[in-house]
Amino acid sequence: MRKGIRKCLCVVMAAAVLFGGVRVPMSAEAQEREISPQSGEQGVTVTTREEFMTALQEHRSPIIVNNFIGIGKEAEASGRMLPVKIPANTVIRGTSSTSELCSRSPIQLEGDGVCFQNIKLTLESSDALGSVPHREIFLAGHSLTLDNVSTYLEGGSGGMGGTEEELLPTIYAGGYTGTAVGENAALTVRNSNDKTVFQAIYMGHEAGSDKNVPYKKKAVLNLDAKATVRENVDTSHNSQAEVNISGTNTSQYAKTKEFRGNSETTLTLSSVTMDQAVLNQIGNLVLKDEAHMILKSDYLQNVVLQSGACLDFNGVMNPVIEGSFAGVSSSGEKRGILVLNQEGLLMIAGKVTGTTQFQTKSRLFPTTPLKKEYILASGSTSASCFVLASKFIGEGYALNFGNGVWTVGEKEEAFREVGSIKIHSAPSSVDLKKILVKDIGEIPDEEIYFEVTWYDTEGNPFSHHEVIDENYLFFEADCVLRIRTDYWNSDSEAILNKEDWGQAVTLTTDEKEEHEGKYYLQAFDGTNGTNKAVPGDYTFLFFGTPFYSEDLVTVADVKDLKDMVMEERNVTFYSQDTEEPSKPEHNHTYQSVVKRQPTCAETGIRMYTCSCGDTYTKEIPVLSHKYVRKCIPATPTKSGKVQNVCSVCSRTTEVSAIASPKKITLSKTDYSYDGKVKTPSVTVTNSKGAKLKAGTDYQVSYPKGRKNPGVYTVTVKFRGNYSGTMKKTFTVRPKKTALKTIAARSKGMQVTWKKQTTQMDGYQIQYSTKGNFKGATTKMTTAKRSASIKKISKLKGKQKYYVRIRTYKTVKVNGKSKKLYSDWSSKKTVRTKK
């Protein structure tokens, strides 16, 4: 009942404002906090507008307001209200729920240190009687603090009260036309309540249609979680900007969630959750103190994730981070969490550092990831930059890394590669009789063995237990070859084609402690389908990588493996029926070792060493590049590219540019209501004018409805070689009506029309002495939705008038009320009576 009475009083209240500057005090729901005057303050308590303005002129502070005071009545010759100016270091405090400053004009700071505390600060300028509302708070390049301040004011319900549902202030960092502006704009909003609401906050801006003083220098904005901004926070024009959103814990949700900036904007979120966040060109995003950001945007620039914070992309399929991504760098700091859609893929174009936990679907209740690629990084990075949530590691999943891609798969045992081999001792000559195999699994002679150590690529030795494990077995036939020494050292064409190069002697060992590191020789006698060991001088070749013996037929096949040999050792075998051969005159017999492994960017080096001490080196040719195709999608603000990048040396080839999508064209943008759903077709072109392919390059989504009068937004979401979104609107206007008759009256007329009540709110009638409806004699009047006749009086007698009519419908567009008009009817004429 009270709400209804209040709406009925709207016209009366508006009239009082217009003609007397008086407003009925409104009840306050804002939290009150007692703040005692600080030591040394020369404050004053005011109860009237005159006392308040005098206190400002005398630079008194604090100014204590304990009731309702209406301010702002000075205007320019044009009718635009002049701002109320607040001097530097002025504190304005309220004392109770009735403490309220209500301004009919803008408010502007004259210096830093201005603070409003425990008060309602409202701006009541509206569109009543066709006025242009001005509800600006100009920082003028200075600092302002709003501490427990309510700014919400309910709008009128039509007529003199205006058509706006709510009257909210907009913050501008610059100043009113022709005023002086500082260089350090800063706004702090703290201890907010449910009525701390702003239309928009522009910490940087152009002059605009009102020709205000622009502001483009550095700015700082501090908002707490409860502060609400209906439209967005804009820092796109600032040379540098810091925007800080803070709360008390992640169960608290930030009410402001849309931000526009540039490469020099840093948005920091701490101890708060922000759902459906929309970030447009924000250069740096910092999440800390367990903050949780759930993104609606699919494009970011640079990201820092600290102290248990969470970046949640679950609602976005294929997001892109154009710049760098930094996790925690200290082992003592709690890792941040990256959440992706279970079927999504994150592309990071810049450098990735630190460590971040990865999971899918949810921060608190993650779902089991799919076995697929999840993160692709084009810049420098390492495997440890992302780690899988421990829950899924325990379930046997692993986050595998290779070529800049993190892929979820089953947990695999780490396989260590051999980096080098060292032979500590080996026999120079062996009697085959002593090493003949008698029983499988037994060592023929424990005095005849190689003592060998295998090392991994980090220089760490493999234990004996690892070497004999079935995953390695470096001493068995797949990693050790025996070839006649004279064949090995010869490049003769006749020798290269020989096939009798092998020797039926292998190495064996067991798990006994006394046999650790020792690999015993065993020879076969040709029985049971084996070859027979024969006397001769043979070279043992040790490899770090297994080869396939069935592929080795000729000496040439063996010599093709020369670059893979890590160690060599000569052994002379003699028969039990012959004497041990005498040592021949010394001929160089070299053993080789790889000193530097080749890559695609650098040749390798192999060193050959003879037992006599003679050495020489050979160059190992460079390896082929290992190219991986990588795509950086084009966005509406930046072109993309497709390139082949070597995963080893980062060499790039075959780079092709992807022109950014620039323009959306709808087949039709203006409709009249006819009861049918409107679905205009969409064409998207890139910056070079070429058309993109629907379904492949983008998907189109239409809003619900699209039938009744309104402004509808078509959203294009890019995919494949493109990323991001673009939007385009079309309008459905109300159905037109037609004039029936126009009857002449004494100095007036009576207009009747075809009644139209579907999807409209009223009629607008235009009449003029000129057929083009231009000039000072052109007037406008309105009629209710239920009307079909209108009497118009106070016209000139015996004057010809042209008349036309159209319908209108009031709709919501981005939270604001907007009138949509139908086409005009055909015009009719009438000559008024005397």
C-alpha positions in Angstrom: 0.0 0.0 0.0 2.8 2.4 1.0 4.6 1.7 -2.4 1.4 2.6 -4.3 1.0 5.9 -2.3 4.6 6.7 -3.0 4.1 6.3 -6.8 1.0 8.4 -6.7 3.0 11.2 -5.1 5.6 11.1 -7.8 4.1 13.9 -9.9 3.7 16.1 -6.8 7.3 15.5 -5.7 8.7 16.2 -9.2 6.8 19.5 -9.3 8.2 20.4 -5.9 11.7 19.7 -7.2 11.2 21.8 -10.3 9.6 24.8 -8.7 10.8 24.7 -5.1 13.9 22.5 -4.8 12.2 20.5 -1.9 12.0 16.7 -1.6 10.4 14.4 1.0 13.1 12.5 2.9 13.3 8.8 2.0 13.9 6.0 4.5 17.5 4.5 4.5 18.3 0.8 4.7 22.1 1.4 4.5 24.2 0.1 7.4 25.1 2.9 9.8 28.6 3.2 11.4 29.4 5.6 14.1 32.5 7.7 13.2 33.7 10.2 15.8 35.2 13.5 14.8 38.9 13.2 14.5 41.2 15.3 16.7 41.9 18.8 15.4 38.9 18.8 13.0 37.0 22.1 12.7 33.7 20.7 11.7 30.2 22.1 11.4 26.7 20.6 11.5 24.3 21.8 8.8 20.6 21.5 8.4 19.8 23.6 5.3 21.1 24.0 1.8 22.4 27.5 2.6 24.4 26.3 5.6 25.8 23.4 3.6 27.0 25.7 0.7 28.4 28.2 3.2 30.4 25.3 4.8 31.8 24.4 1.4 32.8 28.0 0.7 34.5 28.3 4.1 36.4 25.0 3.5 34.9 23.5 6.8 35.5 19.8 7.5 33.9 17.6 8.5 30.4 18.8 7.4 27.9 16.9 9.5 24.5 16.3 7.8 21.8 15.0 10.0 18.7 15.4 7.8 17.6 15.8 4.2 19.3 18.6 2.3 18.7 19.4 -1.4 21.5 21.1 -3.3 22.3 22.3 -6.8 20.1 25.0 -8.4 22.5 27.1 -10.5 22.3 26.6 -14.3 23.9 27.8 -17.5 22.0 30.0 -20.0 21.3 26.8 -22.0 19.6 25.3 -19.0 22.3 22.8 -18.2 22.9 22.6 -14.4 26.2 23.8 -13.1 28.1 21.4 -10.8 28.3 21.7 -7.0 32.0 21.9 -6.3 33.6 20.1 -3.3 36.9 21.6 -2.0 40.0 19.4 -1.3 40.1 17.4 2.0 36.4 17.9 2.7 34.7 15.1 4.7 30.9 15.0 4.5 29.3 12.7 7.1 25.8 11.6 7.9 24.6 10.8 11.5 21.4 8.8 10.9 19.1 7.1 8.4 17.7 10.5 7.5 21.1 12.0 6.5 20.9 12.6 2.8 22.3 15.0 0.2 20.2 15.1 -2.9 21.6 17.1 -5.9 19.7 18.3 -8.9 23.0 19.0 -10.6 26.4 17.3 -11.1 29.0 17.2 -8.4 32.7 17.9 -9.0 35.9 17.7 -6.8 38.2 20.7 -6.5 41.1 18.7 -5.0 42.2 15.4 -3.5 41.0 13.8 -0.2 37.3 14.3 -0.5 35.2 11.7 1.4 31.5 11.0 1.9 30.7 8.8 5.0 27.6 7.2 6.3 25.2 9.1 4.1 22.8 8.9 1.2 24.2 10.8 -1.8 21.6 10.9 -4.6 21.3 12.8 -7.9 17.7 13.3 -9.0 18.1 14.9 -12.5 15.8 12.9 -14.7 14.0 13.0 -18.1 10.9 14.5 -16.6 9.2 17.0 -18.9 11.6 16.0 -21.7 14.7 17.1 -19.8 18.2 15.6 -20.5 19.3 14.0 -17.2 22.7 15.0 -15.8 23.8 12.7 -12.9 27.6 13.0 -13.1 30.1 12.9 -10.3 33.3 14.5 -11.8 36.5 13.5 -10.1 38.4 16.2 -12.1 41.6 14.2 -11.8 41.4 14.0 -8.0 40.7 11.4 -5.3 37.3 10.5 -3.8 36.3 8.0 -1.1 32.7 6.8 -0.7 32.5 5.1 2.7 29.1 3.4 3.4 27.3 5.6 0.9 23.9 4.9 -0.7 23.5 6.2 -4.2 20.3 4.5 -5.4 17.2 6.6 -6.1 14.0 5.2 -7.5 12.8 6.8 -10.7 9.4 8.2 -11.6 6.5 6.3 -13.1 5.7 8.6 -16.1 4.5 12.1 -16.6 6.4 14.8 -14.7 8.2 12.1 -12.8 10.0 10.9 -15.9 10.2 7.4 -17.4 13.4 6.1 -15.9 13.0 3.3 -13.4 16.1 4.3 -11.4 18.2 7.4 -11.1 21.9 6.5 -10.7 25.1 8.5 -10.8 27.8 8.0 -13.4 31.5 8.6 -12.3 33.7 10.5 -14.7 37.5 11.0 -14.0 37.5 14.2 -15.9 35.7 17.5 -15.3 32.7 19.6 -16.3 33.1 21.8 -19.4 35.8 24.4 -19.0 37.0 23.4 -15.6 40.6 22.5 -14.3 41.5 18.8 -14.0 44.3 17.1 -12.0 46.5 14.2 -13.0 45.8 11.5 -10.4 42.2 10.4 -10.6 41.3 7.8 -7.9 38.0 6.4 -6.6 37.6 4.2 -3.5 34.3 2.7 -2.7 34.2 0.8 0.6 31.7 -0.6 3.2 29.1 -0.6 0.4 25.5 -1.7 1.0 22.8 -2.9 -1.3 22.1 0.6 -2.4 25.6 1.6 -3.4 24.8 1.5 -7.1 26.3 3.4 -10.1 25.2 3.6 -13.7 28.8 3.4 -15.0 32.4 4.4 -14.0 34.6 6.0 -16.6 38.2 6.4 -15.2 39.2 7.6 -18.6 37.1 9.2 -21.3 36.8 11.6 -24.3 35.0 15.0 -24.1 31.8 13.5 -25.4 28.7 15.3 -26.7 28.6 17.4 -23.6 32.1 18.7 -24.2 33.3 17.7 -20.8 37.0 18.0 -20.0 38.5 14.6 -21.0 40.8 12.5 -18.8 43.4 10.0 -20.2 46.1 9.9 -17.5 46.7 7.3 -14.8 43.9 6.2 -12.6 43.2 4.0 -9.6 39.8 2.4 -8.8 39.1 0.4 -5.6 35.7 -1.3 -5.3 34.5 -3.7 -2.7 32.3 -6.7 -3.5 28.9 -5.1 -2.8 29.4 -2.0 -5.0 27.2 -2.4 -8.1 27.9 -0.9 -11.6 25.0 -1.4 -13.9 26.9 -0.9 -17.2 30.7 -1.2 -17.0 34.0 0.1 -15.6 35.9 1.7 -18.4 39.6 2.5 -18.4 40.2 2.1 -22.2 41.4 5.7 -22.5 43.8 5.8 -19.6 47.6 5.8 -20.0 47.7 3.5 -17.0 45.0 2.1 -14.8 44.7 -0.1 -11.7 41.3 -1.6 -10.9 41.1 -3.5 -7.6 38.0 -5.6 -6.6 38.1 -7.0 -3.1 35.9 -9.0 -0.7 36.2 -10.8 2.6 36.1 -14.4 1.2 35.2 -16.4 -1.9 31.6 -17.0 -0.7 31.1 -13.3 -1.4 30.2 -12.4 -5.0 31.2 -9.2 -6.7 28.3 -7.3 -8.1 30.3 -5.4 -10.7 31.5 -7.8 -13.4 32.0 -6.0 -16.7 35.2 -4.1 -17.5 36.7 -2.4 -20.5 40.4 -1.4 -20.7 43.6 -1.4 -22.7 47.0 -3.0 -22.6 48.0 -0.7 -19.6 45.0 -1.7 -17.5 45.6 -4.1 -14.5 42.5 -5.7 -13.0 43.2 -7.3 -9.6 40.7 -9.6 -7.9 41.2 -10.7 -4.2 39.2 -12.7 -1.7 36.0 -12.6 -3.8 34.1 -14.5 -6.5 33.1 -12.9 -9.7 30.6 -14.9 -11.8 30.0 -14.3 -15.6 32.8 -11.8 -15.8 33.2 -9.9 -19.0 36.6 -8.5 -19.7 37.2 -6.4 -22.8 40.9 -5.7 -23.7 42.1 -5.8 -20.1 45.9 -5.9 -20.4 46.7 -7.7 -17.1 44.5 -9.8 -15.0 45.8 -10.7 -11.5 43.9 -13.1 -9.2 45.1 -13.6 -5.7 44.1 -14.5 -2.1 41.8 -17.4 -3.3 39.8 -15.1 -5.6 37.6 -17.0 -8.0 36.8 -15.5 -11.5 34.2 -17.4 -13.6 34.6 -16.0 -17.1 32.1 -15.2 -19.8 34.8 -13.8 -22.0 36.9 -16.2 -24.1 39.9 -13.8 -24.7 42.4 -12.5 -22.2 45.8 -10.9 -22.6 48.2 -11.5 -19.6 47.3 -13.5 -16.5 48.8 -13.9 -13.1 47.3 -16.6 -10.8 48.5 -16.4 -7.1 47.9 -17.7 -3.6 45.1 -20.2 -4.3 43.1 -18.1 -6.7 41.0 -19.7 -9.5 40.6 -18.8 -13.1 37.5 -20.6 -14.3 36.9 -21.1 -18.1 34.3 -23.8 -17.7 31.6 -21.7 -19.5 33.9 -21.1 -22.4 34.8 -23.8 -24.9 38.1 -22.6 -26.5 39.6 -19.6 -24.6 42.7 -17.8 -25.8 45.3 -16.0 -23.6 47.2 -13.8 -26.1 50.0 -12.9 -23.7 51.8 -14.6 -20.8 50.5 -16.8 -18.0 52.2 -16.9 -14.6 51.5 -19.3 -11.8 53.2 -19.4 -8.4 57.0 -19.5 -8.3 57.5 -20.4 -4.7 57.0 -23.9 -3.4 55.6 -22.5 -0.2 52.8 -20.6 -1.9 49.5 -22.2 -2.5 49.0 -23.0 -6.2 46.4 -21.3 -8.2 43.7 -23.4 -10.0 42.9 -23.3 -13.8 39.5 -24.7 -14.6 38.6 -25.6 -18.2 35.6 -27.0 -19.9 35.8 -30.8 -20.0 35.8 -30.7 -23.8 37.7 -27.4 -24.2 41.2 -26.3 -25.2 43.1 -23.3 -23.8 45.7 -21.6 -26.2 48.4 -19.5 -24.6 50.4 -17.4 -27.1 53.0 -16.0 -24.7 55.4 -17.3 -22.1 54.2 -19.6 -19.3 56.0 -19.6 -15.9 55.4 -20.8 -12.4 53.2 -23.7 -11.5 49.3 -23.9 -11.7 47.0 -26.8 -10.8 44.7 -27.9 -13.7 41.3 -29.5 -13.5 38.0 -29.5 -15.3 34.4 -28.4 -14.8 34.5 -26.9 -11.2 36.8 -25.4 -8.6 35.5 -27.3 -5.6 34.0 -30.4 -7.4 36.1 -31.2 -10.5 35.0 -33.9 -12.9 37.2 -36.6 -14.4 39.1 -35.1 -17.4 38.9 -36.7 -20.8 42.0 -38.2 -22.4 42.8 -35.3 -24.7 44.8 -32.2 -25.3 43.8 -29.4 -22.9 46.5 -26.6 -23.0 48.6 -25.5 -25.9 51.4 -22.9 -25.3 53.2 -21.3 -28.2 55.8 -19.4 -26.1 58.6 -20.8 -23.8 57.4 -23.1 -21.1 58.1 -26.3 -19.2 56.3 -29.5 -18.2 56.0 -28.3 -14.5 54.0 -25.2 -15.4 50.7 -27.2 -15.1 50.0 -30.1 -12.8 47.0 -32.3 -12.5 44.8 -32.2 -9.4 46.0 -34.9 -7.0 42.6 -36.5 -6.9 43.0 -37.6 -10.5 46.7 -38.5 -10.2 45.6 -41.0 -7.5 43.1 -42.4 -10.0 45.8 -43.2 -12.5 45.6 -40.1 -14.7 48.6 -38.0 -15.7 49.1 -34.7 -17.4 51.7 -35.4 -20.0 53.8 -32.7 -21.7 55.4 -32.5 -25.1 56.0 -29.9 -27.8 54.2 -27.2 -25.8 51.0 -29.3 -25.3 49.6 -30.7 -22.0 47.6 -33.8 -22.6 45.6 -35.8 -20.1 46.3 -39.6 -20.3 46.9 -42.6 -18.2 49.8 -42.5 -15.8 53.0 -43.9 -17.3 56.1 -45.1 -15.7 58.9 -42.6 -16.4 61.4 -44.1 -18.9 65.0 -42.9 -18.4 67.1 -42.6 -21.6 70.7 -43.6 -21.7 73.0 -40.6 -22.0 76.4 -42.3 -21.8 78.1 -45.7 -21.1 81.3 -46.4 -19.3 83.2 -49.8 -19.5 85.4 -50.0 -16.4 87.0 -53.3 -17.3 86.8 -56.1 -19.9 88.8 -59.1 -21.0 91.2 -58.7 -23.9 91.2 -62.4 -24.9 88.9 -65.2 -23.9 89.1 -69.0 -24.3 85.8 -70.1 -25.8 85.9 -73.3 -23.8 85.6 -71.4 -20.5 82.5 -69.5 -21.4 80.5 -72.2 -23.2 76.9 -72.4 -22.0 76.2 -75.5 -20.0 72.9 -74.8 -18.2 70.5 -72.0 -19.2 70.6 -69.3 -16.5 74.1 -70.3 -15.1 77.2 -68.1 -15.5 79.9 -70.2 -17.3 82.9 -68.5 -15.6 82.7 -65.8 -12.9 86.1 -64.5 -13.8 85.3 -63.5 -17.3 83.1 -60.4 -17.5 82.6 -56.8 -18.5 82.2 -54.3 -15.7 79.9 -51.6 -17.1 77.8 -48.6 -15.8 75.0 -47.0 -17.8 74.1 -43.3 -17.1 71.0 -41.3 -17.9 70.8 -38.0 -19.7 71.2 -36.2 -16.4 74.4 -38.1 -15.6 72.7 -40.3 -12.9 73.8 -44.0 -13.0 71.3 -46.8 -13.5 71.4 -49.3 -10.7 72.1 -52.9 -11.4 68.5 -53.7 -10.5 67.2 -51.2 -13.0 69.6 -52.6 -15.8 68.3 -56.1 -15.4 64.6 -54.9 -15.2 62.6 -56.0 -18.2 62.1 -52.3 -19.1 65.8 -51.8 -19.8 68.1 -54.9 -20.2 70.9 -52.8 -21.7 73.3 -55.8 -21.6 71.2 -58.1 -23.8 71.4 -58.7 -27.5 69.1 -55.8 -28.4 71.6 -53.2 -27.1 75.0 -55.0 -27.6 76.4 -56.2 -31.0 79.5 -58.3 -31.7 81.1 -57.8 -35.1 84.5 -59.0 -36.6 87.0 -56.2 -35.9 88.5 -56.3 -39.3 85.0 -55.9 -40.9 84.2 -53.1 -38.5 87.3 -51.1 -39.4 87.0 -51.7 -43.2 85.1 -49.7 -45.8 85.8 -52.1 -48.6 82.8 -52.7 -50.9 83.5 -56.5 -50.7 83.5 -56.4 -46.9 80.4 -54.2 -46.6 78.3 -56.9 -48.4 79.5 -59.8 -46.2 77.0 -61.4 -43.9 79.2 -63.6 -41.7 80.1 -60.7 -39.3 78.4 -61.9 -36.1 79.7 -63.9 -33.1 77.6 -66.2 -30.9 78.7 -64.7 -27.7 76.4 -62.6 -25.4 76.4 -61.1 -21.9 74.5 -62.4 -18.9 74.1 -61.6 -15.2 71.8 -62.2 -12.3 70.5 -60.5 -9.1 73.2 -61.7 -6.7 74.8 -58.9 -4.8 78.3 -60.0 -5.7 77.4 -59.9 -9.4 76.2 -56.3 -9.4 77.7 -54.2 -12.3 79.3 -57.4 -13.8 78.1 -58.8 -17.1 79.5 -62.2 -17.9 80.4 -63.6 -21.3 78.6 -66.8 -22.5 79.3 -68.6 -25.8 77.0 -71.0 -27.7 78.2 -74.3 -29.3 75.7 -74.5 -32.2 73.4 -77.0 -30.7 69.7 -76.5 -30.1 69.3 -74.2 -33.1 71.9 -71.7 -32.1 74.9 -70.4 -34.0 78.4 -71.5 -33.0 80.9 -69.1 -31.4 84.1 -69.1 -33.5 87.7 -67.9 -32.8 88.6 -64.4 -33.9 89.0 -60.8 -33.0 85.6 -59.2 -32.4 84.5 -55.7 -31.3 81.6 -55.3 -28.8 79.4 -52.3 -29.7 77.3 -50.8 -26.8 74.1 -48.9 -27.7 71.9 -46.7 -25.5 68.8 -47.3 -27.7 67.7 -50.9 -28.7 68.0 -51.9 -32.3 66.2 -54.7 -34.2 68.7 -57.4 -35.1 66.5 -58.9 -37.8 67.1 -55.8 -39.8 70.9 -56.3 -39.7 72.0 -58.6 -42.5 75.2 -57.2 -43.9 78.2 -55.4 -42.5 76.9 -52.2 -44.2 73.7 -52.6 -42.1 75.7 -52.7 -38.9 78.0 -49.8 -39.9 74.8 -47.6 -40.6 74.4 -47.7 -36.8 77.8 -46.2 -36.1 76.5 -42.8 -34.9 74.4 -44.6 -32.3 77.4 -46.5 -30.7 78.2 -45.1 -27.2 81.1 -47.5 -26.3 83.3 -50.1 -28.0 85.7 -52.8 -26.7 87.8 -55.5 -28.6 88.0 -59.1 -27.4 90.0 -61.8 -29.0 88.4 -65.3 -28.8 90.5 -68.5 -29.3 89.5 -72.2 -29.4 90.3 -74.8 -26.8 92.2 -76.7 -29.5 94.6 -73.9 -30.2 97.0 -71.9 -28.2 96.1 -68.4 -27.1 97.1 -66.2 -30.0 100.1 -64.0 -29.6 99.5 -60.3 -29.7 100.0 -59.0 -33.2 101.9 -55.8 -34.0 99.8 -52.9 -32.7 97.2 -51.6 -35.0 95.0 -48.7 -33.9 91.6 -50.0 -32.7 89.4 -47.1 -31.8 86.4 -46.9 -29.4 84.0 -44.1 -29.9 81.8 -42.0 -27.6 79.3 -39.3 -28.4 80.5 -36.1 -26.7 77.7 -33.9 -28.0 74.3 -35.1 -29.2 73.2 -33.6 -32.5 70.1 -31.5 -32.7 68.3 -29.8 -35.6 70.2 -26.6 -34.7 73.7 -27.9 -34.0 75.9 -30.8 -35.2 77.1 -33.4 -32.7 80.6 -34.6 -31.9 81.8 -38.2 -31.7 85.3 -38.9 -30.2 87.3 -42.0 -31.2 90.0 -43.2 -28.7 92.6 -46.0 -29.2 94.0 -48.0 -26.3 97.3 -46.5 -27.1 95.9 -43.0 -26.4 95.5 -41.8 -29.9 92.2 -39.8 -30.5 90.3 -38.0 -33.2 86.8 -36.6 -33.6 84.1 -36.6 -36.2 81.1 -34.4 -36.7 77.6 -35.9 -36.4 75.2 -34.3 -38.9 72.3 -32.2 -37.7 69.0 -33.9 -37.3 65.8 -33.0 -39.2 63.5 -30.4 -37.7 60.5 -31.7 -35.8 57.7 -29.4 -36.9 54.4 -29.0 -35.1 51.5 -27.0 -36.6 50.3 -24.3 -34.3 47.5 -21.8 -34.8 47.0 -18.5 -33.0 43.4 -17.7 -33.7 42.5 -14.3 -35.1 40.2 -12.1 -32.9 38.1 -9.1 -33.7 41.0 -6.9 -32.4 44.0 -8.8 -33.6 45.0 -10.9 -36.6 46.1 -14.5 -36.1 48.5 -16.8 -37.8 49.2 -20.5 -38.6 52.7 -21.6 -38.4 55.0 -24.7 -38.3 57.2 -24.5 -35.3 60.1 -26.9 -34.6 59.6 -28.3 -31.1 63.4 -28.5 -30.5 64.8 -25.2 -31.8 61.6 -23.2 -32.2 62.3 -22.5 -35.9 59.2 -21.3 -37.7 58.3 -21.9 -41.3 55.3 -21.5 -43.5 53.8 -18.7 -41.5 50.4 -17.6 -42.9 48.4 -14.7 -41.5 44.7 -15.0 -40.5 42.9 -11.7 -41.1 40.8 -10.6 -38.1 37.0 -10.7 -38.4 35.9 -7.1 -38.6 32.3 -6.6 -39.7 29.0 -8.3 -39.1 26.2 -7.5 -41.6 22.6 -8.5 -41.0 20.2 -9.0 -44.0 17.8 -6.6 -42.3 18.1 -4.5 -39.2 14.7 -2.8 -39.0 11.4 -4.6 -38.8 7.8 -3.7 -38.0 5.8 -5.9 -35.6 3.7 -8.5 -37.4 3.5 -11.3 -34.8 6.2 -13.3 -36.5 9.7 -14.2 -35.2 12.5 -12.3 -37.0 15.7 -14.1 -37.9 17.9 -12.0 -40.2 20.7 -13.8 -41.9 24.3 -13.0 -40.9 27.4 -12.3 -43.1 30.8 -11.9 -41.5 33.8 -10.4 -43.3 37.4 -10.1 -42.3 39.6 -7.0 -42.4 40.4 -7.8 -46.1 36.7 -7.9 -47.1 36.6 -11.7 -47.5 33.6 -13.6 -46.2 34.0 -16.1 -43.4 32.3 -19.5 -43.5 29.4 -20.1 -41.2 29.7 -23.3 -39.1 33.4 -23.5 -39.8 34.6 -20.1 -38.8 31.8 -19.0 -36.6 28.4 -19.9 -35.0 25.4 -17.6 -34.8 23.1 -17.4 -31.8 19.9 -15.5 -31.7 18.2 -14.2 -28.5 14.8 -15.6 -27.5 11.7 -13.9 -28.6 12.5 -11.7 -31.6 8.9 -11.2 -32.2 7.6 -8.3 -30.1 9.0 -4.8 -30.3 12.5 -4.5 -28.9 16.2 -4.3 -29.7 17.7 -7.8 -30.2 21.3 -8.7 -30.2 22.7 -11.3 -32.6 25.9 -12.9 -31.2 28.6 -14.4 -33.5 31.0 -16.7 -31.6 34.1 -17.5 -33.6 35.8 -21.0 -33.8 38.5 -22.8 -35.6 41.0 -20.3 -36.9 39.1 -17.5 -35.1 38.3 -16.7 -31.5 36.2 -14.2 -29.6 32.7 -12.8 -30.2 31.1 -10.0 -32.1 27.5 -8.7 -31.8 25.0 -6.8 -34.0 21.6 -5.6 -33.1 18.3 -5.3 -35.0 15.1 -3.6 -34.1 11.5 -4.7 -34.1 9.3 -1.5 -34.0 5.6 -1.5 -33.1 3.0 -1.8 -35.8 1.8 1.4 -37.4 -1.7 2.8 -37.4 -3.7 5.0 -39.7 -5.6 8.3 -39.3 -9.4 8.0 -39.9 -10.7 11.6 -39.7 -9.6 15.0 -38.7 -12.5 17.4 -37.8 -12.0 21.1 -37.7 -12.8 22.9 -34.4 -12.5 26.5 -33.4 -8.8 27.1 -33.1 -8.4 23.4 -32.9 -9.1 20.0 -34.3 -10.3 16.5 -33.3 -8.2 13.6 -34.5 -9.5 10.0 -34.8 -7.5 7.0 -35.8 -7.6 3.2 -36.2 -7.2 1.8 -32.7 -4.0 -0.4 -32.3 -3.5 -2.1 -29.0 -1.2 -5.0 -29.7 2.4 -4.6 -28.5 2.3 -0.8 -28.0 2.0 1.6 -25.1 0.5 4.7 -26.8 0.3 7.1 -29.7 2.4 10.1 -30.7 0.5 12.7 -32.9 2.5 15.3 -34.8 0.9 18.5 -36.4 2.5 21.4 -38.3 1.6 24.2 -40.6 4.3 22.8 -43.0 3.9 19.6 -45.0 7.5 18.6 -44.2 6.8 18.8 -40.5 9.8 21.1 -39.9 10.1 24.5 -38.3 8.8 26.2 -35.1 5.1 25.4 -35.8 5.7 21.7 -35.6 4.3 20.3 -32.3 3.8 16.9 -30.7 1.3 15.4 -28.4 0.6 11.9 -27.0 -2.4 9.7 -26.4 -2.9 6.7 -24.2 -2.9 3.1 -25.5 -6.7 2.8 -25.0 -7.5 6.1 -26.9 -8.7 6.4 -30.4 -9.6 10.1 -30.4 -7.7 13.3 -29.4 -8.8 16.9 -29.2 -6.1 19.5 -29.8 -6.8 23.1 -28.9 -5.0 26.5 -28.7 -4.2 26.5 -32.4 -4.4 29.4 -34.8 -7.8 30.0 -36.3 -8.4 29.5 -40.1 -5.0 27.9 -40.4 -4.2 24.8 -42.5 -2.5 22.0 -40.5 -0.8 18.8 -41.6 -1.3 15.8 -39.2 0.2 12.3 -38.9 0.3 9.7 -36.1 2.5 6.8 -35.0 2.6 4.2 -32.2 5.3 3.7 -29.6 6.5 1.0 -27.2 8.8 1.5 -24.2 11.3 -1.4 -24.0 14.5 -2.1 -21.9 17.8 -1.8 -23.7 20.9 -2.6 -21.6 19.0 -1.8 -18.5 17.7 1.5 -19.7 14.3 2.5 -21.0 14.0 3.3 -24.6 11.0 4.2 -26.8 10.6 2.5 -30.1 8.3 4.2 -32.7 6.4 2.8 -35.6 6.5 4.3 -39.1 4.4 7.5 -39.5 0.9 7.1 -41.0 0.0 9.0 -44.1 -0.6 12.7 -43.4 -3.9 14.4 -43.6 -4.8 18.1 -43.6 -7.4 20.2 -41.8 -8.2 24.0 -41.7 -9.2 25.1 -38.2 -12.2 27.3 -37.6 -12.1 30.8 -36.4 
